[in-house]
Amino acid sequence: MCFSSTVSFTAGIALTAVGAVTLKKAESNYERPFAAIPLLFGIQQILEGFVWLCLQGKFGGPQELQSFVYLFLFIAQVLWPFWVPLSIIQLEKKGDANAFEKALLVLGFALSIYLGYCLYHFPVSAKIEEHHILYLQHYPKSIAWFSGIVYTVVTILPPFFSKLKFMWALGLLILLSYGVTAIFYEGFVVSVWCFFASIISVAVWWILRLVQRQQSLQA
């Protein structure tokens, strides 16, 4: 599969539109973090579209490239580890979150702080390789494998432990997308998995509708 700036911008614009509709549908502050997921993924894909253009020499220079790389990695690695568990806990909004969900949130916050520190203190860059963007991050290698496992845990497991019906479907879609990425796009997980996950995040709109319908029947 070949990705490009066109694919990233198209996905980004579509997800931004879906995100705007989903956010408008949110009925309370509790629902807005979850409803914002498609919009955030849309912004992330648009940022990667600019990374493509910069790497191809079609936009800006080295400084602009570095800025877009940092912005993309901030959303991909610093935002999502805490946003995913937080948004699901907030959506439950009645204090129904179990101890494991809360533990995942704490773990996600800790990972976000660590990856934010790494992003600020260590050099990062990007290049096009095999029709994909390869992000080069010179983070401490001794803990890289562990942070990778924690990232996977805090972004995939929260939907499976939610008490909300159908939330497991979102977790399953993300898990399957990660499996496909890890098997067929090894070395490009940061870019490719985010692309698949962004498309899957459209399911957020459907899940939000079901949650609102369920809660209205219980009211």
N, C-alpha and C positions, 0 to 999 in steps of 0.2 A: 504494500500500500504506500502510495507516495503522497506526502503532505506538502503544502505550500502556503505562501502568504494568502492566496485566494481562498483556500480551504479555511484557514484560521480566521480571516476577516468575515467570511460567509457565516461560519459557525458563531463567531462573536456577535455579529449583528442580529442573527436569529435568536440567540440566547438572551441578548439584551432586551429584545422585544418581548420574549416570553417572560423574562424576569420582571419587566415593567407591569405586565398583566398580572403576574402572580403576586407581586407586591401590592398592587391595587386591590387584589382580592383578599389580602390579609385583613382580618377584622380586629386585631388587637396587637399591642406591642409584643406579646408573647409569640405571635405567629410570624412577625416580620423577619427575624434572623433566618428562620427556615425558608420563608418565601423569597429571601434575597439571594439564595444559592444560585439560581440560574443567572441572575444579573451579574453576580461576582464572577461566575465562570465565563460569562460573555466578555466582561472587561479583561479577564485573563487571556482569553483567546485573541482579542484585539491587540493586546500588548505583544503576544507572540507573533502576530501578523507583522508588527513593526520590527520585531527582531529579525524576521525573515527578510524584510525589505532592506534593513541596514546591512545584514550579512551579504546580500546580493548587490550592494552598492547602489541601491535605488532610492535610498532615503538617508539623510544625515551622514554622520561620520562616526568615528570611534567613541566619542563622548555620548552621542545619542544612543548608539548600540548598547553601551554599558548601562545607561539609564534604564532602557527598556528591559534589559536582562535582569537588573536588580528588582525592578517593579514586578516582573513576571514571577521571579523566584520568591519574592515577598509573599505574594498571594498563594503560590503553589506550596511553599514550605513553611511559612510562618503563620499565615492566616488559617489554613484548613485544619491543622491538628487540634485547635481549640474550637473553631467555629462549628465543625460538624457535631461533636458531642453537645456543645452548648445549645445549638439551635434545636436539637431534638429534645433536650431536657426542657427548654423554654416552651416548646410546643405542647408538652404535656401539662404544663402550667398549673396543675393542682397539687404539686408536691408529690407526684407519684413516682418520681425518679428513684430507682433502686440504688443500692450502695455501689454496684458495679458500674452503673452509668456515671455516678459521681466520681468514681475512681478514674474512669476513662477521661473525664473532663479535666481533672487535676493533672493526669499524665499528659494530656494534650497541651495544657498550659505550660507545663514544664518543658516539653519538647519545643514549643513555639519560642519560648525564651532562649533556649539553647541554639536553635537554628537561626534565630534573629541575631544572636551574638556572633555566630559563625559568618553569617551573611555580611555583617558589618566589619568584622576583623580579618576575614580571609578573602583572597582574590577569587573572583568567579569570571567566567567567560563563556562564550558560545561559538559553535562553528557548525556548518552544514556537513553532514556525513551520511552517505547512503540515503539521500532524500529525506533526512530527518534533521532536527536540530539537536546537537549534542551539547549539553550543559556541563562545563568543566568546573567543578567546585573543589577547591583545595582545603577541605575541612579536615580536622584531625582523623586520620585513618583508623586509629585504635578504637574509636567509638562509632565509626560510620555504620558498621553492620548493625549495631544495637539501635541506633537512632532510626535506621531504616525499618527495623522490625516494629519499633514503637509507633512510627508513622503509619505503617500499615494497620496496626491494631486500632489506633484511635480514630482512623478515618473509615474503617470497614465495619468494625464490631458494633458501634453505637446503635445502628438501626435494628440489629438482631435482638438487642436487649430492651428495646422500647416496648412499652405496654400498648402502644397505639397500633391498631389493626393496619395491615398492609405496609407498615414501615419496613418489615423484613424484606419486601420486594425490592426496595431501594438498595438495601444492603446486599442482596443477592446480585443485582445488576452491577453494582460497583465491584463486588468480588469477582464476578465473571470477567469484567473488563480488565481488572488487574491481572487475572490469570492469563488472558490472551496477550496482554502487553508483555508480561514477564517471560512468556514462552517464545513469542514471535518477534518481539522488539527489545530484546535484552540489550541494555546499554543506553536505551532511549526512554526509559520509564518515566522520567520527569516530564518530558514533553508529550509522549504518546498517551500515557495513562490519563493525564489531565485532559487530553482531547476527548477520549472515550467517556471519561467521567462527566465532562461538560455536556455531552450529548444526553447522557443518562439523566442528568439533573433536570431535564424537562419533565421527568416523572414526578418531580417535586410539586408541580401544579396539580397533577392528578391526586397525589396523596393528600395535599392540603384540602382539596375539595372533599375527600372522603372523611378526613378528620373533622372538618367543620360540620359535615352532615351527621357524623356520629355524636359529636358533642351537642348538637342542636336537639337530637332525639333524647339525649340524657338529661337535658335541661328541664 
